[in-house]
Amino acid sequence: MKVAVLTDSNSGITQKEAKDLGVYVIPMPFTINGEEFKEDINLSQEDFYKKLIHEQADIFTSQPAVGDITKYWDQALEDHDQLVHIPMSSGLSGSCQTALMLAEDEKYAGKVFVVDSQRISVTQKWDVFDALYLAKEGKSGEEIRDLLLENKLNATIYITVPTLDYLKKGGRVTPAAAALGGLLKIKPILSIQGEKLDKFATARTMKKARKIMIDQVKADIVNRHFGEYRIAGAYTYDKEDALDFKAQVEEAFPGHKMMMDPLSLSVACHIGPGSLAVVACKKLTDSIGEGEY
């Protein structure tokens, strides 16, 4: 049985990487100043930040159209018997629920298996790597979905942002709180545990925020009994700062090579440039990630 793997661009997998890996990636749609764009199709990271930072454009995210989802499914099923679809967390977008509903259609029943893994960015990407590995091992689409769901909550994400301006713009914090936070130079630390994005802590400097995130990931690995685990990270806009943080995290977790990806644009437009994230997730398979397939 041939099993295809499909995800969306919130996983951080580019169209080029998708081709190299042999997976399908649905680009997330955006409306910028009234014009429609699709991530990594006609909207690059560079173009996005130019519009966000320099042009201060009005940017709105949305979910893929039903027709776009089924188009990818039909394409994948031309050469495969089954399909595992790994969308972004249902707690952060309605696209997962849409896919779950579509999979109940008679045309896709028993062929398309949607994974509500409640993950995004590099944790979602690791689900794709694990799905590829399991498919290679001969697992069915249903078995792959069930294994990913069993492991879905064994992940922890912490994100810090240098300014509250973008969270204010998206309605995540009030203008008054953003103004006070800016005055006090507060750096919020956000946490994703399962489907929720919540405030975790605050710091007065990005240096302190980095340490808090690293220390908390270490605690989560122990307290939540991850056993063997993977470390990864993500960032928005500032690659040089991200690579410096990567070195700091790898020093804190000896023996772990850290994947550091640009955050998907759907997340970046809500938290702004200069953000940093560190992630740990329980190891499900022996997949080594990029370059293996």
C-alpha positions as CSV (number, residue, x, y, z in Angstrom):
1,M,0.0,0.0,0.0
2,K,1.3,3.4,-1.0
3,V,0.6,6.2,1.6
4,A,1.1,9.9,0.7
5,V,1.7,12.6,3.3
6,L,0.3,16.0,3.0
7,T,0.6,19.1,5.3
8,D,0.3,22.9,5.0
9,S,2.8,25.7,4.9
10,N,2.4,26.3,8.7
11,S,4.7,23.3,9.1
12,G,7.5,25.4,7.7
13,I,8.1,23.0,4.8
14,T,8.7,25.0,1.7
15,Q,7.5,23.9,-1.8
16,K,11.1,23.0,-2.7
17,E,11.5,20.9,0.5
18,A,8.2,19.2,-0.2
19,K,9.4,18.1,-3.6
20,D,12.7,16.8,-2.2
21,L,10.9,15.0,0.6
22,G,8.1,13.6,-1.6
23,V,5.2,15.3,0.4
24,Y,2.5,17.7,-0.5
25,V,2.2,21.1,1.1
26,I,-1.0,23.3,0.9
27,P,0.0,27.0,0.9
28,M,-1.8,29.1,3.5
29,P,-3.7,32.1,2.0
30,F,-3.3,35.7,2.9
31,T,-5.1,39.0,2.1
32,I,-2.7,41.9,2.0
33,N,-4.1,45.3,1.3
34,G,-7.1,43.6,-0.4
35,E,-4.9,41.4,-2.6
36,E,-4.8,37.6,-2.4
37,F,-1.5,35.8,-1.8
38,K,-0.4,32.2,-1.0
39,E,2.6,31.4,1.2
40,D,5.7,30.4,-0.8
41,I,3.8,30.6,-4.1
42,N,3.5,34.3,-4.7
43,L,4.5,35.4,-1.2
44,S,8.1,34.8,0.0
45,Q,9.4,35.5,3.5
46,E,11.2,38.5,2.2
47,D,8.2,40.0,0.5
48,F,6.0,39.3,3.5
49,Y,8.3,41.2,6.0
50,K,8.7,44.0,3.5
51,K,4.9,44.5,3.5
52,L,4.6,43.9,7.3
53,I,7.5,46.1,8.5
54,H,8.2,48.7,5.9
55,E,4.8,49.1,4.3
56,Q,2.8,48.4,7.4
57,A,0.2,46.7,5.2
58,D,-3.1,45.3,6.5
59,I,-2.5,41.6,6.6
60,F,-5.3,39.0,7.2
61,T,-4.9,35.2,7.4
62,S,-7.5,32.7,6.3
63,Q,-7.8,29.0,5.8
64,P,-7.4,27.1,2.5
65,A,-10.5,26.9,0.3
66,V,-12.3,23.6,0.3
67,G,-11.6,23.2,-3.5
68,D,-7.9,23.7,-2.8
69,I,-7.8,21.0,-0.2
70,T,-9.7,18.4,-2.3
71,K,-7.5,19.3,-5.3
72,Y,-4.4,18.3,-3.4
73,W,-6.1,15.1,-2.1
74,D,-7.2,14.1,-5.6
75,Q,-3.7,14.7,-6.9
76,A,-2.1,12.6,-4.2
77,L,-4.6,9.8,-4.5
78,E,-3.8,9.4,-8.2
79,D,-0.6,7.7,-7.3
80,H,-1.3,6.5,-3.8
81,D,-3.8,4.3,-2.1
82,Q,-4.2,6.4,1.1
83,L,-3.3,9.9,2.3
84,V,-2.3,11.2,5.8
85,H,-3.2,14.9,6.1
86,I,-1.4,16.8,8.9
87,P,-2.8,20.3,9.2
88,M,-2.0,23.0,11.7
89,S,-3.6,22.7,15.2
90,S,-7.4,22.9,15.3
91,G,-7.0,25.3,18.2
92,L,-5.3,27.9,16.0
93,S,-7.3,27.5,12.7
94,G,-10.5,26.1,11.4
95,S,-8.6,24.4,8.5
96,C,-8.3,21.2,10.5
97,Q,-12.0,20.9,11.2
98,T,-12.7,21.5,7.5
99,A,-10.4,18.7,6.5
100,L,-11.9,16.3,9.1
101,M,-15.4,17.1,7.7
102,L,-14.3,16.6,4.1
103,A,-12.6,13.3,5.0
104,E,-16.1,11.9,6.0
105,D,-17.3,12.2,2.4
106,E,-17.8,8.8,0.7
107,K,-15.2,9.6,-1.9
108,Y,-12.4,9.9,0.7
109,A,-13.7,7.5,3.4
110,G,-11.0,4.9,4.2
111,K,-8.5,6.8,2.0
112,V,-7.9,10.2,3.7
113,F,-6.8,10.2,7.4
114,V,-6.7,13.7,9.0
115,V,-4.4,14.1,12.0
116,D,-5.5,16.8,14.5
117,S,-2.1,16.7,16.2
118,Q,-2.6,20.2,17.8
119,R,0.8,21.1,16.5
120,I,2.3,23.9,14.4
121,S,5.7,24.9,12.9
122,V,8.6,22.6,13.8
123,T,6.5,20.2,15.9
124,Q,4.1,19.8,12.9
125,K,7.1,19.3,10.7
126,W,8.3,16.5,12.9
127,D,4.9,14.8,12.5
128,V,5.5,14.9,8.8
129,F,8.9,13.3,9.1
130,D,7.5,10.6,11.4
131,A,4.6,10.0,9.0
132,L,7.1,9.5,6.2
133,Y,9.1,7.1,8.2
134,L,6.1,5.1,9.3
135,A,4.8,4.9,5.7
136,K,8.2,3.7,4.6
137,E,7.9,1.0,7.4
138,G,4.7,-0.2,5.8
139,K,2.1,1.3,8.1
140,S,-1.3,2.1,6.8
141,G,-2.8,5.6,6.7
142,E,-5.0,4.8,9.6
143,E,-2.1,3.3,11.7
144,I,0.0,6.4,11.0
145,R,-2.8,8.7,12.1
146,D,-3.4,6.8,15.3
147,L,0.3,6.8,16.2
148,L,0.6,10.5,15.6
149,L,-2.5,11.2,17.7
150,E,-1.2,9.1,20.6
151,N,2.0,11.2,20.6
152,K,0.3,14.6,19.9
153,L,0.5,16.1,23.4
154,N,4.1,15.1,23.9
155,A,5.4,18.5,22.7
156,T,6.1,21.8,24.3
157,I,6.6,25.2,22.6
158,Y,7.8,28.6,24.1
159,I,7.9,31.8,22.1
160,T,9.2,35.2,23.1
161,V,8.5,38.4,21.2
162,P,10.5,41.7,21.4
163,T,7.4,44.0,21.2
164,L,3.7,43.8,22.0
165,D,2.8,45.9,19.0
166,Y,1.8,43.0,16.8
167,L,-0.1,41.2,19.5
168,K,-2.0,44.4,20.1
169,K,-2.8,44.8,16.5
170,G,-4.2,41.3,16.4
171,G,-6.3,41.9,19.5
172,R,-4.2,39.5,21.7
173,V,-3.5,42.3,24.2
174,T,-5.2,45.6,24.9
175,P,-3.7,48.9,23.7
176,A,-3.3,49.9,27.3
177,A,-1.4,46.7,28.2
178,A,0.8,47.1,25.1
179,A,1.6,50.7,26.0
180,L,2.5,49.7,29.6
181,G,4.5,46.8,28.4
182,G,6.4,49.0,26.0
183,L,7.1,51.5,28.7
184,L,8.4,48.8,31.1
185,K,10.2,47.0,28.2
186,I,8.4,43.8,29.0
187,K,9.1,40.8,26.8
188,P,6.2,38.3,27.0
189,I,6.8,34.6,26.8
190,L,4.0,32.6,25.2
191,S,3.4,28.9,25.5
192,I,1.7,26.4,23.2
193,Q,0.6,23.2,25.1
194,G,-1.9,21.3,23.0
195,E,-4.2,23.5,21.1
196,K,-3.9,26.7,23.3
197,L,-1.6,29.7,22.9
198,D,-1.3,31.2,26.4
199,K,0.8,33.7,28.2
200,F,3.5,31.9,30.3
201,A,5.8,34.5,31.8
202,T,7.4,37.9,31.2
203,A,11.0,39.1,31.2
204,R,12.7,42.5,31.1
205,T,15.2,41.5,28.4
206,M,15.4,39.1,25.5
207,K,18.4,37.5,27.2
208,K,16.4,36.7,30.3
209,A,13.5,35.5,28.2
210,R,15.8,33.1,26.3
211,K,17.0,31.6,29.6
212,I,13.4,31.2,31.0
213,M,12.4,29.3,27.8
214,I,15.3,27.0,27.9
215,D,14.9,26.2,31.6
216,Q,11.2,25.5,31.2
217,V,11.7,23.2,28.2
218,K,14.2,21.2,30.4
219,A,11.6,21.0,33.1
220,D,8.9,19.9,30.8
221,I,11.0,17.1,29.3
222,V,11.5,15.7,32.8
223,N,8.1,16.4,34.4
224,R,6.2,15.1,31.4
225,H,8.4,12.1,30.9
226,F,9.3,12.6,27.3
227,G,12.2,10.1,27.5
228,E,14.0,10.3,24.2
229,Y,13.2,13.7,22.7
230,R,14.0,16.2,19.9
231,I,14.9,19.8,20.2
232,A,14.0,22.4,17.6
233,G,13.5,26.1,17.2
234,A,11.9,28.8,15.1
235,Y,12.2,32.5,14.5
236,T,10.8,35.5,12.6
237,Y,12.9,37.7,10.3
238,D,16.2,38.0,12.2
239,K,18.2,34.9,11.1
240,E,21.5,36.1,12.7
241,D,19.8,36.4,16.1
242,A,18.1,33.0,15.6
243,L,21.5,31.3,14.9
244,D,22.9,32.8,18.0
245,F,20.0,31.4,20.0
246,K,20.4,28.0,18.3
247,A,24.0,27.9,19.5
248,Q,22.8,28.7,23.1
249,V,20.1,26.0,23.0
250,E,22.5,23.4,21.6
251,E,24.9,24.2,24.4
252,A,22.1,23.7,27.0
253,F,21.1,20.3,25.4
254,P,24.5,18.6,24.6
255,G,24.3,15.9,21.9
256,H,21.2,17.4,20.3
257,K,21.4,19.0,16.8
258,M,18.7,21.7,16.7
259,M,16.5,22.4,13.6
260,M,15.9,26.1,13.4
261,D,13.2,27.2,10.9
262,P,11.6,30.5,10.0
263,L,8.1,30.6,11.6
264,S,5.2,30.3,9.2
265,L,3.8,33.6,8.0
266,S,0.4,32.8,9.6
267,V,2.1,33.0,13.0
268,A,4.6,35.7,12.1
269,C,1.9,38.3,11.2
270,H,0.5,38.0,14.8
271,I,3.7,38.2,16.7
272,G,6.0,40.3,14.5
273,P,9.7,40.2,13.6
274,G,12.5,39.3,16.0
275,S,10.5,36.5,17.8
276,L,12.3,33.3,19.0
277,A,10.8,29.9,19.8
278,V,12.3,26.8,21.4
279,V,10.6,23.4,21.1
280,A,10.9,19.9,22.5
281,C,8.9,16.9,21.4
282,K,9.0,13.2,22.4
283,K,10.7,11.0,19.8
284,L,8.2,8.8,18.0
285,T,10.4,7.2,15.3
286,D,14.0,7.0,14.3
287,S,13.5,9.5,11.5
288,I,16.4,11.9,11.2
289,G,14.3,14.5,9.4
290,E,15.5,16.5,6.4
291,G,17.7,14.7,3.9
292,E,16.6,11.2,4.8
293,Y,14.0,10.6,2.1
